[in-house]
Amino acid sequence: MATATYPPPPPYYRLYKNYTDDPDSCPAPPPPIEGPYSLYGASYTTDDVLPGLEEQGVRQLYPKGPNIDFKKELRSLNRELQLNILELADVLVERPSQYARRVEDISLIFKNLYHLLNSLRPHQARATLIHILELQIQRRKQAVEDIKRRREEAQRLLTEALGTLDGQ
């Protein structure tokens, strides 16, 4: 049975040969990508902007503007979705050939729901990060309290030991 050896390392490994002696001798990493770029034939951008529904060719069912009451609009779209699903069931029973319009309406409502939910993602990420940081602070405070308690216990044991030695 013939086996092949591992291929040689890439030639740029020589750039890091003095890394253990001098960590600053290696080349700096490339700068982060800014703006649009192409990856595997598709164009991407580094801007995290949620495109509007109109930009995607979808009719927006909730009011436009920065002051959207997300809770109210999500409830409204949810009720509308339930109503359209019931109407779809009715159409399927009475007029099965006319179901396509109801399915398109349901699809439009789902797209609007998803867009509303996706516009809440930055807020969700911020709230999750705040929660994680608060947990880290709480754990660190508990660790500091535990260290203080153990230090006091060690000091008490040392004073007891010194007292026992002095008493002999």
Sequence and secondary structure as in RCSB ss.txt:
>XXXX:A:sequence
MATATYPPPPPYYRLYKNYTDDPDSCPAPPPPIEGPYSLYGASYTTDDVLPGLEEQGVRQLYPKGPNIDFKKELR
SLNRELQLNILELADVLVERPSQYARRVEDISLIFKNLYHLLNSLRPHQARATLIHILELQIQRRKQAVEDIKRR
REEAQRLLTEALGTLDGQ
>XXXX:A:secstr
          GGGGGGTTTTT GGGS        SEEEETTEEEES      TGGGT    S  SS   HHHHHH
HHHHHHHHHHHHHHHHHHH GGGHHHHHHHHHHHHHHHHHHHHHTHHHHHHHHHHHHHHHHHHHHHHHHHHHHHH
HHHHHHHHHHHHHHHHH 
